[in-house]
Amino acid sequence: MKRIEVKLSIPVVAPLLDVIRAMAESLKGSLASTVDVESIDEDLRGAWIDDLLAAQNRDLDVLLALFDEDFFREGAILLDEENAEVITRACAAVRLRLRSSQLSGIDDRVMEQGNPALDDLPESSRKALMCYVFLATMQELIIQHLELGDPD
């Protein structure tokens, strides 16, 4: 099984975890992405959305569990084929929530470049943007090194 250990700077990542936890909490009762439910039978609609929400919350729990006591002791997280897809989805959910809330006033090009003029942003937006970029980097690591279905 493919595994990668990612060493992170605790002083840099710890403040970002506050943002991730806040976004995870805000996602407990709502989906990160809107879902067109009008075409779904009314009887199935509630159950389907409840299942999606439960899956999203489980994914977020796995992401948050990466940053446990071991992380704060060692400064490392372990990504492997078993948690790769779940963590990628959780990162996407948090990034979507950040984009639609704290980062809604920032141009898409600036968001995707990953190196905006942070000094021009208020502190809360700076932290949110750094978190957004951090989660994007985690997703890229997973895609590059733990690509599911890769025969290596």
N, CA, C and O atoms as a GROMACS GRO file, in nm:
protein
  608
    1MET      N    1   0.084  -0.117   0.000
    1MET     CA    2   0.000   0.000   0.000
    1MET      C    3   0.089   0.124   0.000
    1MET      O    4   0.187   0.132   0.074
    2LYS      N    5   0.053   0.220  -0.085
    2LYS     CA    6   0.127   0.346  -0.090
    2LYS      C    7   0.094   0.430   0.032
    2LYS      O    8  -0.021   0.439   0.075
    3ARG      N    9   0.199   0.492   0.087
    3ARG     CA   10   0.182   0.580   0.202
    3ARG      C   11   0.282   0.694   0.188
    3ARG      O   12   0.393   0.677   0.138
    4ILE      N   13   0.240   0.810   0.233
    4ILE     CA   14   0.334   0.920   0.243
    4ILE      C   15   0.317   0.988   0.378
    4ILE      O   16   0.207   1.007   0.428
    5GLU      N   17   0.431   1.022   0.434
    5GLU     CA   18   0.431   1.098   0.559
    5GLU      C   19   0.464   1.242   0.522
    5GLU      O   20   0.564   1.268   0.455
    6VAL      N   21   0.381   1.333   0.566
    6VAL     CA   22   0.399   1.473   0.534
    6VAL      C   23   0.439   1.546   0.662
    6VAL      O   24   0.362   1.550   0.759
    7LYS      N   25   0.559   1.602   0.662
    7LYS     CA   26   0.607   1.681   0.776
    7LYS      C   27   0.556   1.823   0.758
    7LYS      O   28   0.573   1.884   0.653
    8LEU      N   29   0.496   1.875   0.863
    8LEU     CA   30   0.439   2.009   0.859
    8LEU      C   31   0.493   2.091   0.975
    8LEU      O   32   0.531   2.037   1.078
    9SER      N   33   0.496   2.220   0.956
    9SER     CA   34   0.536   2.311   1.061
    9SER      C   35   0.418   2.334   1.154
    9SER      O   36   0.318   2.393   1.115
   10ILE      N   37   0.429   2.287   1.277
   10ILE     CA   38   0.318   2.300   1.372
   10ILE      C   39   0.280   2.446   1.393
   10ILE      O   40   0.160   2.475   1.393
   11PRO      N   41   0.374   2.539   1.412
   11PRO     CA   42   0.334   2.678   1.431
   11PRO      C   43   0.260   2.738   1.312
   11PRO      O   44   0.178   2.829   1.329
   12VAL      N   45   0.286   2.689   1.192
   12VAL     CA   46   0.218   2.739   1.073
   12VAL      C   47   0.081   2.673   1.058
   12VAL      O   48  -0.017   2.741   1.027
   13VAL      N   49   0.074   2.542   1.081
   13VAL     CA   50  -0.049   2.468   1.057
   13VAL      C   51  -0.151   2.483   1.170
   13VAL      O   52  -0.271   2.484   1.143
   14ALA      N   53  -0.107   2.495   1.293
   14ALA     CA   54  -0.200   2.502   1.406
   14ALA      C   55  -0.307   2.611   1.391
   14ALA      O   56  -0.424   2.582   1.416
   15PRO      N   57  -0.272   2.733   1.350
   15PRO     CA   58  -0.378   2.834   1.332
   15PRO      C   59  -0.475   2.800   1.219
   15PRO      O   60  -0.592   2.838   1.222
   16LEU      N   61  -0.426   2.728   1.120
   16LEU     CA   62  -0.512   2.687   1.009
   16LEU      C   63  -0.613   2.582   1.054
   16LEU      O   64  -0.723   2.572   1.000
   17LEU      N   65  -0.574   2.503   1.153
   17LEU     CA   66  -0.666   2.402   1.206
   17LEU      C   67  -0.787   2.466   1.271
   17LEU      O   68  -0.896   2.409   1.268
   18ASP      N   69  -0.769   2.584   1.329
   18ASP     CA   70  -0.885   2.656   1.384
   18ASP      C   71  -0.984   2.689   1.274
   18ASP      O   72  -1.106   2.677   1.294
   19VAL      N   73  -0.934   2.728   1.158
   19VAL     CA   74  -1.021   2.760   1.044
   19VAL      C   75  -1.089   2.632   0.994
   19VAL      O   76  -1.209   2.632   0.967
   20ILE      N   77  -1.012   2.524   0.983
   20ILE     CA   78  -1.068   2.397   0.935
   20ILE      C   79  -1.177   2.350   1.031
   20ILE      O   80  -1.284   2.308   0.988
   21ARG      N   81  -1.150   2.356   1.160
   21ARG     CA   82  -1.251   2.313   1.259
   21ARG      C   83  -1.377   2.399   1.251
   21ARG      O   84  -1.488   2.346   1.258
   22ALA      N   85  -1.360   2.529   1.235
   22ALA     CA   86  -1.476   2.618   1.225
   22ALA      C   87  -1.558   2.586   1.100
   22ALA      O   88  -1.681   2.586   1.105
   23MET      N   89  -1.491   2.559   0.989
   23MET     CA   90  -1.562   2.527   0.866
   23MET      C   91  -1.630   2.390   0.878
   23MET      O   92  -1.742   2.372   0.831
   24ALA      N   93  -1.562   2.295   0.941
   24ALA     CA   94  -1.621   2.161   0.962
   24ALA      C   95  -1.747   2.174   1.047
   24ALA      O   96  -1.848   2.109   1.021
   25GLU      N   97  -1.740   2.257   1.149
   25GLU     CA   98  -1.858   2.279   1.235
   25GLU      C   99  -1.971   2.342   1.155
   25GLU      O  100  -2.087   2.305   1.172
   26SER      N  101  -1.939   2.437   1.069
   26SER     CA  102  -2.042   2.503   0.989
   26SER      C  103  -2.103   2.409   0.885
   26SER      O  104  -2.213   2.432   0.835
   27LEU      N  105  -2.030   2.302   0.853
   27LEU     CA  106  -2.079   2.206   0.754
   27LEU      C  107  -2.161   2.093   0.816
   27LEU      O  108  -2.221   2.014   0.743
   28LYS      N  109  -2.166   2.085   0.947
   28LYS     CA  110  -2.238   1.975   1.011
   28LYS      C  111  -2.386   1.968   0.969
   28LYS      O  112  -2.442   1.859   0.957
   29GLY      N  113  -2.447   2.082   0.947
   29GLY     CA  114  -2.589   2.082   0.914
   29GLY      C  115  -2.622   2.114   0.771
   29GLY      O  116  -2.739   2.122   0.734
   30SER      N  117  -2.518   2.134   0.686
   30SER     CA  118  -2.546   2.168   0.546
   30SER      C  119  -2.436   2.115   0.456
   30SER      O  120  -2.321   2.101   0.497
   31LEU      N  121  -2.473   2.086   0.335
   31LEU     CA  122  -2.378   2.034   0.238
   31LEU      C  123  -2.288   2.147   0.188
   31LEU      O  124  -2.331   2.262   0.178
   32ALA      N  125  -2.165   2.114   0.156
   32ALA     CA  126  -2.069   2.212   0.106
   32ALA      C  127  -2.111   2.264  -0.031
   32ALA      O  128  -2.085   2.380  -0.064
   33SER      N  129  -2.175   2.180  -0.108
   33SER     CA  130  -2.217   2.216  -0.243
   33SER      C  131  -2.368   2.204  -0.252
   33SER      O  132  -2.430   2.118  -0.190
   34THR      N  133  -2.425   2.291  -0.330
   34THR     CA  134  -2.570   2.282  -0.349
   34THR      C  135  -2.603   2.160  -0.433
   34THR      O  136  -2.525   2.119  -0.519
   35VAL      N  137  -2.718   2.104  -0.408
   35VAL     CA  138  -2.762   1.985  -0.478
   35VAL      C  139  -2.900   2.016  -0.537
   35VAL      O  140  -2.989   2.064  -0.467
   36ASP      N  141  -2.916   1.986  -0.666
   36ASP     CA  142  -3.046   2.004  -0.729
   36ASP      C  143  -3.133   1.885  -0.692
   36ASP      O  144  -3.116   1.775  -0.744
   37VAL      N  145  -3.227   1.909  -0.601
   37VAL     CA  146  -3.310   1.800  -0.551
   37VAL      C  147  -3.451   1.802  -0.609
   37VAL      O  148  -3.534   1.718  -0.575
   38GLU      N  149  -3.478   1.898  -0.694
   38GLU     CA  150  -3.613   1.911  -0.749
   38GLU      C  151  -3.652   1.790  -0.833
   38GLU      O  152  -3.770   1.755  -0.837
   39SER      N  153  -3.558   1.726  -0.898
   39SER     CA  154  -3.590   1.612  -0.984
   39SER      C  155  -3.599   1.481  -0.906
   39SER      O  156  -3.632   1.377  -0.963
   40ILE      N  157  -3.570   1.486  -0.778
   40ILE     CA  158  -3.573   1.364  -0.695
   40ILE      C  159  -3.709   1.351  -0.631
   40ILE      O  160  -3.769   1.449  -0.585
   41ASP      N  161  -3.757   1.230  -0.628
   41ASP     CA  162  -3.885   1.202  -0.564
   41ASP      C  163  -3.886   1.257  -0.422
   41ASP      O  164  -3.790   1.241  -0.348
   42GLU      N  165  -3.994   1.322  -0.386
   42GLU     CA  166  -4.002   1.390  -0.256
   42GLU      C  167  -3.979   1.295  -0.139
   42GLU      O  168  -3.919   1.334  -0.039
   43ASP      N  169  -4.026   1.172  -0.151
   43ASP     CA  170  -4.008   1.075  -0.043
   43ASP      C  171  -3.861   1.036  -0.024
   43ASP      O  172  -3.818   1.007   0.088
   44LEU      N  173  -3.786   1.037  -0.132
   44LEU     CA  174  -3.645   0.999  -0.124
   44LEU      C  175  -3.553   1.117  -0.094
   44LEU      O  176  -3.442   1.098  -0.047
   45ARG      N  177  -3.598   1.238  -0.122
   45ARG     CA  178  -3.516   1.358  -0.112
   45ARG      C  179  -3.450   1.374   0.026
   45ARG      O  180  -3.329   1.392   0.034
   46GLY      N  181  -3.529   1.367   0.131
   46GLY     CA  182  -3.475   1.387   0.266
   46GLY      C  183  -3.372   1.282   0.303
   46GLY      O  184  -3.267   1.313   0.359
   47ALA      N  185  -3.403   1.157   0.271
   47ALA     CA  186  -3.310   1.048   0.304
   47ALA      C  187  -3.180   1.063   0.226
   47ALA      O  188  -3.071   1.038   0.279
   48TRP      N  189  -3.192   1.102   0.101
   48TRP     CA  190  -3.073   1.117   0.016
   48TRP      C  191  -2.984   1.228   0.070
   48TRP      O  192  -2.862   1.210   0.082
   49ILE      N  193  -3.041   1.342   0.103
   49ILE     CA  194  -2.964   1.454   0.156
   49ILE      C  195  -2.905   1.418   0.292
   49ILE      O  196  -2.790   1.453   0.321
   50ASP      N  197  -2.981   1.348   0.375
   50ASP     CA  198  -2.928   1.304   0.504
   50ASP      C  199  -2.807   1.212   0.487
   50ASP      O  200  -2.710   1.224   0.561
   51ASP      N  201  -2.813   1.122   0.389
   51ASP     CA  202  -2.700   1.032   0.362
   51ASP      C  203  -2.577   1.109   0.315
   51ASP      O  204  -2.465   1.082   0.358
   52LEU      N  205  -2.599   1.206   0.226
   52LEU     CA  206  -2.488   1.288   0.177
   52LEU      C  207  -2.424   1.367   0.292
   52LEU      O  208  -2.302   1.377   0.301
   53LEU      N  209  -2.508   1.423   0.377
   53LEU     CA  210  -2.460   1.501   0.490
   53LEU      C  211  -2.382   1.413   0.589
   53LEU      O  212  -2.277   1.454   0.640
   54ALA      N  213  -2.432   1.294   0.614
   54ALA     CA  214  -2.363   1.202   0.705
   54ALA      C  215  -2.226   1.162   0.647
   54ALA      O  216  -2.128   1.154   0.721
   55ALA      N  217  -2.221   1.137   0.517
   55ALA     CA  218  -2.094   1.101   0.453
   55ALA      C  219  -1.995   1.219   0.459
   55ALA      O  220  -1.877   1.200   0.486
   56GLN      N  221  -2.046   1.339   0.433
   56GLN     CA  222  -1.960   1.458   0.441
   56GLN      C  223  -1.904   1.474   0.582
   56GLN      O  224  -1.786   1.505   0.598
   57ASN      N  225  -1.986   1.454   0.682
   57ASN     CA  226  -1.941   1.469   0.821
   57ASN      C  227  -1.838   1.362   0.858
   57ASN      O  228  -1.743   1.390   0.931
   58ARG      N  229  -1.857   1.240   0.809
   58ARG     CA  230  -1.757   1.134   0.834
   58ARG      C  231  -1.624   1.172   0.768
   58ARG      O  232  -1.518   1.153   0.828
   59ASP      N  233  -1.631   1.224   0.646
   59ASP     CA  234  -1.509   1.265   0.577
   59ASP      C  235  -1.436   1.374   0.656
   59ASP      O  236  -1.314   1.369   0.671
   60LEU      N  237  -1.511   1.471   0.706
   60LEU     CA  238  -1.451   1.579   0.784
   60LEU      C  239  -1.389   1.527   0.913
   60LEU      O  240  -1.284   1.575   0.955
   61ASP      N  241  -1.452   1.429   0.976
   61ASP     CA  242  -1.396   1.369   1.097
   61ASP      C  243  -1.261   1.302   1.068
   61ASP      O  244  -1.168   1.311   1.149
   62VAL      N  245  -1.250   1.236   0.952
   62VAL     CA  246  -1.123   1.172   0.915
   62VAL      C  247  -1.015   1.278   0.892
   62VAL      O  248  -0.901   1.261   0.935
   63LEU      N  249  -1.051   1.387   0.825
   63LEU     CA  250  -0.955   1.495   0.804
   63LEU      C  251  -0.907   1.552   0.937
   63LEU      O  252  -0.787   1.567   0.958
   64LEU      N  253  -0.999   1.583   1.024
   64LEU     CA  254  -0.962   1.640   1.154
   64LEU      C  255  -0.879   1.543   1.238
   64LEU      O  256  -0.793   1.585   1.315
   65ALA      N  257  -0.905   1.413   1.224
   65ALA     CA  258  -0.831   1.312   1.300
   65ALA      C  259  -0.683   1.306   1.261
   65ALA      O  260  -0.601   1.257   1.338
   66LEU      N  261  -0.649   1.356   1.142
   66LEU     CA  262  -0.507   1.360   1.104
   66LEU      C  263  -0.426   1.447   1.200
   66LEU      O  264  -0.307   1.425   1.221
   67PHE      N  265  -0.494   1.546   1.256
   67PHE     CA  266  -0.425   1.645   1.338
   67PHE      C  267  -0.451   1.617   1.487
   67PHE      O  268  -0.506   1.699   1.560
   68ASP      N  269  -0.409   1.498   1.528
   68ASP     CA  270  -0.430   1.452   1.665
   68ASP      C  271  -0.307   1.482   1.750
   68ASP      O  272  -0.221   1.562   1.712
   69GLU      N  273  -0.299   1.418   1.865
   69GLU     CA  274  -0.185   1.438   1.955
   69GLU      C  275  -0.053   1.402   1.888
   69GLU      O  276   0.048   1.470   1.908
   70ASP      N  277  -0.053   1.296   1.808
   70ASP     CA  278   0.070   1.256   1.738
   70ASP      C  279   0.118   1.368   1.646
   70ASP      O  280   0.238   1.394   1.637
   71PHE      N  281   0.025   1.433   1.577
   71PHE     CA  282   0.064   1.543   1.490
   71PHE      C  283   0.133   1.652   1.571
   71PHE      O  284   0.238   1.703   1.531
   72PHE      N  285   0.074   1.689   1.686
   72PHE     CA  286   0.131   1.796   1.766
   72PHE      C  287   0.262   1.756   1.834
   72PHE      O  288   0.339   1.842   1.878
   73ARG      N  289   0.287   1.626   1.843
   73ARG     CA  290   0.413   1.578   1.899
   73ARG      C  291   0.519   1.564   1.789
   73ARG      O  292   0.634   1.604   1.807
   74GLU      N  293   0.479   1.507   1.676
   74GLU     CA  294   0.574   1.475   1.568
   74GLU      C  295   0.575   1.577   1.454
   74GLU      O  296   0.675   1.591   1.384
   75GLY      N  297   0.464   1.647   1.434
   75GLY     CA  298   0.455   1.742   1.323
   75GLY      C  299   0.434   1.675   1.189
   75GLY      O  300   0.466   1.732   1.085
   76ALA      N  301   0.379   1.554   1.190
   76ALA     CA  302   0.361   1.481   1.065
   76ALA      C  303   0.222   1.421   1.058
   76ALA      O  304   0.161   1.386   1.159
   77ILE      N  305   0.174   1.411   0.936
   77ILE     CA  306   0.049   1.340   0.910
   77ILE      C  307   0.078   1.228   0.811
   77ILE      O  308   0.171   1.237   0.731
   78LEU      N  309  -0.001   1.124   0.818
   78LEU     CA  310   0.017   1.009   0.730
   78LEU      C  311  -0.101   1.001   0.634
   78LEU      O  312  -0.217   0.994   0.675
   79LEU      N  313  -0.068   1.000   0.507
   79LEU     CA  314  -0.169   0.984   0.402
   79LEU      C  315  -0.144   0.850   0.334
   79LEU      O  316  -0.030   0.816   0.303
   80ASP      N  317  -0.250   0.776   0.311
   80ASP     CA  318  -0.234   0.647   0.244
   80ASP      C  319  -0.354   0.622   0.154
   80ASP      O  320  -0.446   0.704   0.146
   81GLU      N  321  -0.351   0.509   0.086
   81GLU     CA  322  -0.457   0.478  -0.009
   81GLU      C  323  -0.593   0.462   0.059
   81GLU      O  324  -0.696   0.482  -0.004
   82GLU      N  325  -0.593   0.425   0.186
   82GLU     CA  326  -0.719   0.406   0.257
   82GLU      C  327  -0.789   0.537   0.289
   82GLU      O  328  -0.912   0.544   0.286
   83ASN      N  329  -0.712   0.641   0.321
   83ASN     CA  330  -0.775   0.767   0.359
   83ASN      C  331  -0.769   0.874   0.249
   83ASN      O  332  -0.824   0.982   0.267
   84ALA      N  333  -0.704   0.845   0.140
   84ALA     CA  334  -0.681   0.944   0.035
   84ALA      C  335  -0.810   1.004  -0.021
   84ALA      O  336  -0.824   1.126  -0.026
   85GLU      N  337  -0.902   0.922  -0.061
   85GLU     CA  338  -1.025   0.972  -0.122
   85GLU      C  339  -1.109   1.050  -0.021
   85GLU      O  340  -1.163   1.156  -0.053
   86VAL      N  341  -1.118   0.998   0.099
   86VAL     CA  342  -1.196   1.064   0.204
   86VAL      C  343  -1.137   1.201   0.236
   86VAL      O  344  -1.211   1.300   0.248
   87ILE      N  345  -1.006   1.208   0.250
   87ILE     CA  346  -0.942   1.334   0.283
   87ILE      C  347  -0.954   1.433   0.167
   87ILE      O  348  -0.974   1.553   0.189
   88THR      N  349  -0.944   1.384   0.046
   88THR     CA  350  -0.961   1.472  -0.070
   88THR      C  351  -1.101   1.532  -0.071
   88THR      O  352  -1.117   1.651  -0.098
   89ARG      N  353  -1.202   1.452  -0.042
   89ARG     CA  354  -1.340   1.504  -0.038
   89ARG      C  355  -1.358   1.603   0.076
   89ARG      O  356  -1.423   1.707   0.059
   90ALA      N  357  -1.300   1.573   0.193
   90ALA     CA  358  -1.313   1.663   0.307
   90ALA      C  359  -1.244   1.796   0.278
   90ALA      O  360  -1.297   1.902   0.311
   91CYS      N  361  -1.126   1.791   0.218
   91CYS     CA  362  -1.057   1.915   0.181
   91CYS      C  363  -1.142   1.996   0.084
   91CYS      O  364  -1.151   2.118   0.096
   92ALA      N  365  -1.203   1.928  -0.011
   92ALA     CA  366  -1.289   1.998  -0.107
   92ALA      C  367  -1.408   2.063  -0.037
   92ALA      O  368  -1.444   2.176  -0.070
   93ALA      N  369  -1.468   1.994   0.057
   93ALA     CA  370  -1.584   2.050   0.129
   93ALA      C  371  -1.544   2.176   0.206
   93ALA      O  372  -1.614   2.276   0.201
   94VAL      N  373  -1.431   2.170   0.276
   94VAL     CA  374  -1.386   2.287   0.352
   94VAL      C  375  -1.350   2.401   0.258
   94VAL      O  376  -1.384   2.516   0.284
   95ARG      N  377  -1.283   2.369   0.147
   95ARG     CA  378  -1.247   2.474   0.051
   95ARG      C  379  -1.371   2.538  -0.010
   95ARG      O  380  -1.375   2.660  -0.027
   96LEU      N  381  -1.472   2.458  -0.043
   96LEU     CA  382  -1.596   2.514  -0.096
   96LEU      C  383  -1.663   2.608   0.005
   96LEU      O  384  -1.711   2.715  -0.031
   97ARG      N  385  -1.665   2.566   0.131
   97ARG     CA  386  -1.726   2.650   0.235
   97ARG      C  387  -1.646   2.778   0.255
   97ARG      O  388  -1.704   2.886   0.269
   98LEU      N  389  -1.513   2.768   0.257
   98LEU     CA  390  -1.430   2.887   0.268
   98LEU      C  391  -1.454   2.982   0.152
   98LEU      O  392  -1.465   3.104   0.169
   99ARG      N  393  -1.463   2.924   0.033
   99ARG     CA  394  -1.482   3.005  -0.089
   99ARG      C  395  -1.615   3.079  -0.085
   99ARG      O  396  -1.623   3.195  -0.126
  100SER      N  397  -1.717   3.013  -0.037
  100SER     CA  398  -1.851   3.075  -0.037
  100SER      C  399  -1.875   3.165   0.083
  100SER      O  400  -1.974   3.238   0.087
  101SER      N  401  -1.786   3.161   0.181
  101SER     CA  402  -1.807   3.243   0.301
  101SER      C  403  -1.695   3.345   0.316
  101SER      O  404  -1.708   3.458   0.268
  102GLN      N  405  -1.589   3.309   0.380
  102GLN     CA  406  -1.482   3.402   0.414
  102GLN      C  407  -1.404   3.455   0.294
  102GLN      O  408  -1.341   3.561   0.303
  103LEU      N  409  -1.406   3.384   0.183
  103LEU     CA  410  -1.327   3.425   0.067
  103LEU      C  411  -1.413   3.467  -0.052
  103LEU      O  412  -1.363   3.475  -0.164
  104SER      N  413  -1.538   3.492  -0.029
  104SER     CA  414  -1.630   3.523  -0.140
  104SER      C  415  -1.594   3.651  -0.214
  104SER      O  416  -1.630   3.666  -0.330
  105GLY      N  417  -1.523   3.743  -0.150
  105GLY     CA  418  -1.488   3.869  -0.215
  105GLY      C  419  -1.357   3.867  -0.291
  105GLY      O  420  -1.315   3.970  -0.344
  106ILE      N  421  -1.291   3.752  -0.298
  106ILE     CA  422  -1.161   3.743  -0.364
  106ILE      C  423  -1.180   3.683  -0.503
  106ILE      O  424  -1.250   3.583  -0.519
  107ASP      N  425  -1.118   3.743  -0.600
  107ASP     CA  426  -1.126   3.699  -0.739
  107ASP      C  427  -1.078   3.554  -0.754
  107ASP      O  428  -0.982   3.514  -0.688
  108ASP      N  429  -1.142   3.478  -0.841
  108ASP     CA  430  -1.105   3.338  -0.863
  108ASP      C  431  -0.959   3.321  -0.907
  108ASP      O  432  -0.892   3.227  -0.863
  109ARG      N  433  -0.910   3.409  -0.992
  109ARG     CA  434  -0.770   3.397  -1.038
  109ARG      C  435  -0.673   3.408  -0.921
  109ARG      O  436  -0.574   3.336  -0.915
  110VAL      N  437  -0.702   3.499  -0.830
  110VAL     CA  438  -0.617   3.517  -0.712
  110VAL      C  439  -0.622   3.391  -0.626
  110VAL      O  440  -0.520   3.346  -0.574
  111MET      N  441  -0.740   3.334  -0.612
  111MET     CA  442  -0.757   3.213  -0.530
  111MET      C  443  -0.675   3.097  -0.584
  111MET      O  444  -0.611   3.024  -0.508
  112GLU      N  445  -0.676   3.079  -0.714
  112GLU     CA  446  -0.612   2.962  -0.772
  112GLU      C  447  -0.462   2.979  -0.792
  112GLU      O  448  -0.390   2.880  -0.809
  113GLN      N  449  -0.412   3.102  -0.791
  113GLN     CA  450  -0.269   3.124  -0.805
  113GLN      C  451  -0.194   3.079  -0.681
  113GLN      O  452  -0.080   3.032  -0.690
  114GLY      N  453  -0.258   3.092  -0.567
  114GLY     CA  454  -0.196   3.046  -0.443
  114GLY      C  455  -0.094   3.140  -0.383
  114GLY      O  456  -0.037   3.109  -0.278
  115ASN      N  457  -0.068   3.254  -0.448
  115ASN     CA  458   0.028   3.349  -0.392
  115ASN      C  459  -0.021   3.493  -0.406
  115ASN      O  460   0.047   3.577  -0.465
  116PRO      N  461  -0.138   3.521  -0.351
  116PRO     CA  462  -0.191   3.657  -0.361
  116PRO      C  463  -0.117   3.752  -0.267
  116PRO      O  464  -0.037   3.709  -0.184
  117ALA      N  465  -0.144   3.878  -0.281
  117ALA     CA  466  -0.086   3.979  -0.192
  117ALA      C  467  -0.158   3.972  -0.059
  117ALA      O  468  -0.258   4.041  -0.037
  118LEU      N  469  -0.107   3.889   0.030
  118LEU     CA  470  -0.173   3.866   0.159
  118LEU      C  471  -0.184   3.993   0.242
  118LEU      O  472  -0.279   4.009   0.319
  119ASP      N  473  -0.088   4.082   0.227
  119ASP     CA  474  -0.089   4.204   0.306
  119ASP      C  475  -0.208   4.293   0.275
  119ASP      O  476  -0.246   4.377   0.356
  120ASP      N  477  -0.268   4.275   0.158
  120ASP     CA  478  -0.384   4.355   0.118
  120ASP      C  479  -0.514   4.303   0.178
  120ASP      O  480  -0.619   4.367   0.166
  121LEU      N  481  -0.508   4.187   0.241
  121LEU     CA  482  -0.629   4.124   0.295
  121LEU      C  483  -0.640   4.144   0.445
  121LEU      O  484  -0.538   4.155   0.514
  122PRO      N  485  -0.763   4.149   0.497
  122PRO     CA  486  -0.778   4.151   0.643
  122PRO      C  487  -0.728   4.019   0.702
  122PRO      O  488  -0.722   3.917   0.634
  123GLU      N  489  -0.691   4.023   0.830
  123GLU     CA  490  -0.633   3.905   0.897
  123GLU      C  491  -0.719   3.780   0.880
  123GLU      O  492  -0.666   3.673   0.850
  124SER      N  493  -0.850   3.791   0.898
  124SER     CA  494  -0.937   3.673   0.888
  124SER      C  495  -0.935   3.615   0.747
  124SER      O  496  -0.937   3.494   0.730
  125SER      N  497  -0.931   3.701   0.647
  125SER     CA  498  -0.925   3.653   0.508
  125SER      C  499  -0.789   3.592   0.478
  125SER      O  500  -0.780   3.494   0.404
  126ARG      N  501  -0.683   3.650   0.535
  126ARG     CA  502  -0.549   3.594   0.514
  126ARG      C  503  -0.541   3.451   0.566
  126ARG      O  504  -0.492   3.361   0.498
  127LYS      N  505  -0.590   3.432   0.686
  127LYS     CA  506  -0.588   3.299   0.748
  127LYS      C  507  -0.673   3.201   0.667
  127LYS      O  508  -0.633   3.086   0.644
  128ALA      N  509  -0.790   3.247   0.624
  128ALA     CA  510  -0.879   3.161   0.544
  128ALA      C  511  -0.814   3.125   0.410
  128ALA      O  512  -0.824   3.011   0.365
  129LEU      N  513  -0.748   3.222   0.347
  129LEU     CA  514  -0.683   3.195   0.219
  129LEU      C  515  -0.564   3.101   0.237
  129LEU      O  516  -0.544   3.011   0.155
  130MET      N  517  -0.487   3.120   0.343
  130MET     CA  518  -0.376   3.027   0.370
  130MET      C  519  -0.429   2.886   0.393
  130MET      O  520  -0.368   2.789   0.349
  131CYS      N  521  -0.541   2.874   0.460
  131CYS     CA  522  -0.604   2.744   0.482
  131CYS      C  523  -0.649   2.684   0.350
  131CYS      O  524  -0.630   2.565   0.326
  132TYR      N  525  -0.710   2.765   0.267
  132TYR     CA  526  -0.757   2.722   0.134
  132TYR      C  527  -0.640   2.665   0.053
  132TYR      O  528  -0.652   2.559  -0.008
  133VAL      N  529  -0.528   2.736   0.052
  133VAL     CA  530  -0.409   2.693  -0.022
  133VAL      C  531  -0.349   2.567   0.041
  133VAL      O  532  -0.306   2.476  -0.030
  134PHE      N  533  -0.345   2.561   0.173
  134PHE     CA  534  -0.294   2.443   0.244
  134PHE      C  535  -0.375   2.319   0.205
  134PHE      O  536  -0.317   2.215   0.174
  135LEU      N  537  -0.507   2.330   0.207
  135LEU     CA  538  -0.592   2.215   0.172
  135LEU      C  539  -0.577   2.178   0.025
  135LEU      O  540  -0.581   2.060  -0.010
  136ALA      N  541  -0.560   2.277  -0.062
  136ALA     CA  542  -0.536   2.249  -0.204
  136ALA      C  543  -0.405   2.173  -0.221
  136ALA      O  544  -0.396   2.082  -0.304
  137THR      N  545  -0.305   2.210  -0.145
  137THR     CA  546  -0.176   2.142  -0.151
  137THR      C  547  -0.188   1.997  -0.104
  137THR      O  548  -0.129   1.906  -0.162
  138MET      N  549  -0.266   1.976   0.002
  138MET     CA  550  -0.289   1.838   0.048
  138MET      C  551  -0.356   1.756  -0.061
  138MET      O  552  -0.318   1.642  -0.086
  139GLN      N  553  -0.456   1.815  -0.127
  139GLN     CA  554  -0.524   1.745  -0.236
  139GLN      C  555  -0.426   1.711  -0.348
  139GLN      O  556  -0.428   1.600  -0.402
  140GLU      N  557  -0.340   1.805  -0.383
  140GLU     CA  558  -0.242   1.782  -0.489
  140GLU      C  559  -0.145   1.670  -0.451
  140GLU      O  560  -0.110   1.588  -0.535
  141LEU      N  561  -0.101   1.668  -0.325
  141LEU     CA  562  -0.012   1.560  -0.280
  141LEU      C  563  -0.079   1.424  -0.296
  141LEU      O  564  -0.017   1.328  -0.342
  142ILE      N  565  -0.203   1.418  -0.256
  142ILE     CA  566  -0.277   1.291  -0.267
  142ILE      C  567  -0.290   1.249  -0.412
  142ILE      O  568  -0.266   1.134  -0.447
  143ILE      N  569  -0.327   1.343  -0.496
  143ILE     CA  570  -0.346   1.312  -0.638
  143ILE      C  571  -0.214   1.268  -0.702
  143ILE      O  572  -0.212   1.173  -0.779
  144GLN      N  573  -0.106   1.337  -0.670
  144GLN     CA  574   0.024   1.306  -0.731
  144GLN      C  575   0.086   1.178  -0.679
  144GLN      O  576   0.147   1.103  -0.755
  145HIS      N  577   0.071   1.152  -0.549
  145HIS     CA  578   0.145   1.041  -0.490
  145HIS      C  579   0.061   0.920  -0.452
  145HIS      O  580   0.115   0.810  -0.434
  146LEU      N  581  -0.068   0.938  -0.439
  146LEU     CA  582  -0.153   0.827  -0.398
  146LEU      C  583  -0.267   0.805  -0.494
  146LEU      O  584  -0.372   0.754  -0.456
  147GLU      N  585  -0.246   0.842  -0.617
  147GLU     CA  586  -0.352   0.832  -0.716
  147GLU      C  587  -0.415   0.692  -0.712
  147GLU      O  588  -0.347   0.591  -0.733
  148LEU      N  589  -0.544   0.690  -0.686
  148LEU     CA  590  -0.613   0.561  -0.676
  148LEU      C  591  -0.618   0.493  -0.812
  148LEU      O  592  -0.638   0.558  -0.914
  149GLY      N  593  -0.600   0.365  -0.811
  149GLY     CA  594  -0.603   0.290  -0.936
  149GLY      C  595  -0.470   0.290  -1.008
  149GLY      O  596  -0.457   0.227  -1.114
  150ASP      N  597  -0.370   0.358  -0.954
  150ASP     CA  598  -0.237   0.362  -1.014
  150ASP      C  599  -0.171   0.226  -0.990
  150ASP      O  600  -0.163   0.183  -0.876
  151PRO      N  601  -0.124   0.158  -1.095
  151PRO     CA  602  -0.071   0.023  -1.079
  151PRO      C  603   0.062   0.016  -1.005
  151PRO      O  604   0.104  -0.093  -0.966
  152ASP      N  605   0.131   0.129  -0.983
  152ASP     CA  606   0.260   0.124  -0.914
  152ASP      C  607   0.246   0.087  -0.773
  152ASP      O  608   0.345   0.078  -0.701
   0.00000   0.00000   0.00000
